[in-house]
Amino acid sequence: MRQALDKISTQILRVVPLILGLVTPLFFLTNTIDYFSFNKYFFVAILGSISLVAWCIRNLTRGKLHFTSSPALLPLIILVVANIVSSVWLSPTQHISLFGQTSLFFFLAIIFITVTSSQKNRFTVLSGIYGLILSAVLLSLFTVLHYFGIVGKIFSSALITDRFFNPSGSVLPALSFTIPILIATTIFTTGIKNWITKSLLFASVLLMIVATIINISLILPQNGTPVVSILPAAAGWSIAVDTFKSLPTALLGTGPETYFSAFTRLRPAYLNQDNTLWSIRFSESSNFLFTLITTTGVIGSLAFLLSFLRPLIVSFKNKSHFEDKNTLNFIVAALAVFIISFIVIPIGIVSLVLGIVLLISLTILGKIENQKVIKDVTYSLSADTSASSVYHDLTDTSRTTVSTAFLPWLVFVLSVGLLATYWFFAGKMYLASVAFKQADDLSQVDPYSSFMKYQEAATLDNYNPYYPQKLSTIYLTIANAYLTKDKPTDTDKASGSDFAQRAIDAGKLSAQLDPANVTVWENLFNVYRSLIPYAQGSSDLAVSHALQATAVDPTDPTIYLQLGTLFYNLGDAQQAIKFINKANELKQNWDIPYFNLSSIYKAEKDYSRALQYAQAGLQYTDPKGPNITTIQEEIKALQKLAPTPTPTATQSAATK
């Protein structure tokens, strides 16, 4: 029995890199709100959980804990610890941070540790490499078939027929995954002796080249308009540097999965002058490195960098000692391009999987080649700590004692407890996302069932601030439907008040869950603003929550414009001018604040200023827009109302 369990667990760990590299880039499901990254996260978590359990069982059957020390091991452990500490200590949304990026890094590290500690064979190395190549080939084949409309003829789904659809998530992740493999496969092919394998690899390279050209053409600007919006590097660096102003955030960042709130709080005001980017709230920085610096600080970003850079440097130094240089060349080339990619663009889970599979392959290859920097370490409570049989099947005569079995059992119990805790919460998160997707699908055909599904999602995952925020908007819509009736009955008024209170309660819950998120305060602002005609004190609360929104997003001109408009509707023209002027200062090339100021000054009978602002707004108005004629007529009317300027003495002398 022990021999069978040992063999099964070892075989499972042997194929994990192949499954991870082959399936993850292609894996997606349409039953959740996020079809791609969310499901890929859970796929990695499942593989990581299986790997951890298999490794624990393998250790139990052998009566010892076995690790492989390598250049990547310590940085990966520090990376995971830094994410955990940052999530617990600094993140305003601990649950989301722990079950997002932190858990992803944890399971990727688990896969690396368990596979490298249990394998020393070329099959694991080569299967991992060929799994990556096959995945890139399948992605490339899909890209080519999709580009020429063949996929659309087979599948009629609107998702599939979208020109930017890709199983990896989008065009950019596909490029960041395919290009490193393309370059590495090109180098790898030159060293292959078997002509059949060489021909297949050469065909794969050609297919990847064609797909890469297609994908690049898709992300190039169309008619002068960018297709892919990426935060400019200068702005990303500015935000990252701003986190250095505090020692805790300098060391550990603002917390994993908190870039959105860090961006709104720290973004430079000059971004508002870019008419393409000014209204975008980015959830990731210009590149993955800047995102890590912002969210996990110097410790997290350096640990991530060293996890991949250190093994690469060591391999370069010891390259002459490797016999299988062709395999080494593939791994080193792909790893080098991968490192460059996370310094250049905002990579995602697909690229991270690529990096881990390459690290696993490089570590096992170094073990096979007997590299001194890679060592096997065995722990037990007995005096015998030999690792001589670590990579061989157990013999019938092998035995375990209480002293040798204690540590493996301890680790097994702790691992099972950790996994049980994780999947208790993660399972509810996944089911909540499924319920939310079902609610969206039912919203048009069965509003009541849709509403019940939204409530189910919020109940299942009561740590996600977006679910109560969504419910708040639904409650507000229902409340307005009752309150805005022509002749509302007492029952209508009572129902409207009840749903209005529900909208407020759900909005407050959302704000409590993520107080650094500007959207939760904007939602409460909208709720109270809508209730001003029906509930006393709503105007003060609307203003209060709008000001809170400006505190967490101080450079967004839209909030100031909405606040100024609210003050004007409340009859306070001076406050309206103050806040609309602030919006104007933040985005000087936006026509709407100018026209709002023009309307206010016109109502105040200050026609000169009204004309001045109307003319200023005209220069930023689209000349082909639908309102251009109305604006020009308004300016002509103001010119008639505005007093003619009295010529100065200098101007009079000049005319003579």
Phi, psi and omega in degrees: 000315180298318180297322181293316179296320179297317182293317181296314181296322179293319179294323178298311181296332181293326185261358181301313179300322178298311181295317182299311183286328182279315191273318188306312181297334184265347191278128171202155178225150182257014182266000179238168181298313175263110184290332195254279188303317182301313181287326176294321176305311183290328176296316177297320179297321178296313179298318179297320179295315178299318180297317181295316179295317179298319179295319178297317179296319178298318178294322179296317181293334181262348176075016181213155172267128182238129177234158171243117177278128182214168180301336183269345189296304183298314177300323179294319178296317178297321179300314180295315180297318179299319178294320180294312181297317179297321179296315185283322189270317191247337184287133175286345178235078186302316184297313180295321180295317182291322184262010175252250183299322181299313180293327178297310178298323180299310184288326175295320177294320178299315179299316179299311184295313185291321181288311182295331181281346185243355187235141173208068183209154182287337180301314181297319180295307185289324179293324176296316180295311182291333174295318177296316180297314181297320178297316178296324179294316180294320175298319180293318178298317177299317181301315181294312181296322180292320182297323181268012172080008183287321179296320180297333178283337180271317181244133183262002182298140179297328178295312183294323185279352176298133187294340180261004182293138175206136181303335180288343181132316175189184184294319183296313175300324178297318179293316182294338176271318187284319186300313176301320180290323177301310181296316181293321180293324177300315178292318182297321183298324182296337182262001180278133181270321182293122188290331179292311178298319181297319179295318179295319179293323178296319177296322178297319179298316180298317180296317179295325178296314180299314180296322179296317178298318179297313181296321177296320179296331181287329183265357175290149180306137179254118182055039178081359180255127180297139178272321179251125180262114178238136179300129178304144184301321181298318179291319179298319178292321179300317179293318179298316181294325180299334179288346180283352182291342177239136183299314179300314180287332176295321182278318189233007175074192181269353181117139177304144179068021181245017184296326181303310181289326176294322179295311182296327183281330190242358186297143179291143182293336183293345176297335181295340181281347177272111185292348178270321189259345193298329183266000182270130173257108187281138176259002174210157187277190182297327177212169185294327180297315179295324176297317180294317179301318182291318189263335180236004173072191181296320183295310181295316183290320178292321178297317178297313181299314182290332179303327182254327183285320182297311176300325180295315180295317179298320179295320177299316182295324184257018185302323183293340182271355179272132176278318181272076184288333181293315177296318178299319180299320178299309184297314183295317181296313180295320180293321179296315179293323177300314180298319178297321184296320183282353172269342187256318186229164177280087182289165181234202187296327181298316179291323178296321176297317176304312181299318181291318179298320177295319178297317178299313181297318181294319181293315180292322177298317177297326178292318178297321182277006176059044177288137186293333182284352180245117186229146174270135180232129181240134180239136171201170179273355179269170180286334182278109179242025182292142178247024186295330183256018185299322185254018177243159178293150178292142177273161180295336184270354182290142183224157173241151178242174179301320183291325180277332185273345187298308183299313177301321179292321179298312179296321180297314180296315179297319181294315179296319178297317179296314180294321179297318178295315181299309186288338174298313180280318182295323178298320178293322177299317182292315179297326178295319178294322177297315179297321180295320177296319177297322178297316178299319181293330183268354189301328182269327186266330182214081185303322182293312178297324177298315180299319180294325178291323176299318178295322178298318179298316181293328179285319181295314181242086184273016174253351182272115184290341183288328183295308176295331177295319177295317178298323179300317179292325178293313179300320180295320178298317179294318180299315179296325179298322178284315189285337184262011176296152181300312180229077182292136176279174177298325178294318178299316180296319179294317179295319179298318179295321180297313180290330176296318178294323177297320178298319179294314182297316180294321178295320179294322178297318178299317179293326178292324181287327182216075186292343180271000182268119184296330185294332180290326178283325175297322179296314179296323175301314180294323180297307182292326178296322179291334184266002182305317181290347189243340185228124180294138180089354181295327181296318179295319179291325176298314179298317181301316182285331174294319177295325176294324177296321178292334179290325181264351175217071190287349182249014179270112182291337183298318181297316180295323178295315179296322178293318177297319178297320178298314180299322180294318179294336178274357176093011180253086185294323183294316177294324177299314179299319181301310185283326177290325174298324177296318176298321180295321179294321183288328178221092186284346180256029179250124187284331188298314178301324179298315182290326176295317177296322177299318180294320180295313181292330176294317178295330178276002181064025173263077190291331179296312179292323178301316178294318181301313181288325178295317178293323178294320179292329182299324183290345178252010180266140178298118182295343178258006182289163184289340186260003187297321181294316179299318181295317180296321178293323178295321179295320178298320179294321179291327178296328178285328182277328183289138179292145178288128182300135177285126182294140177282170180299321180295316180296323180294318179295325182292325181289335178281000000 
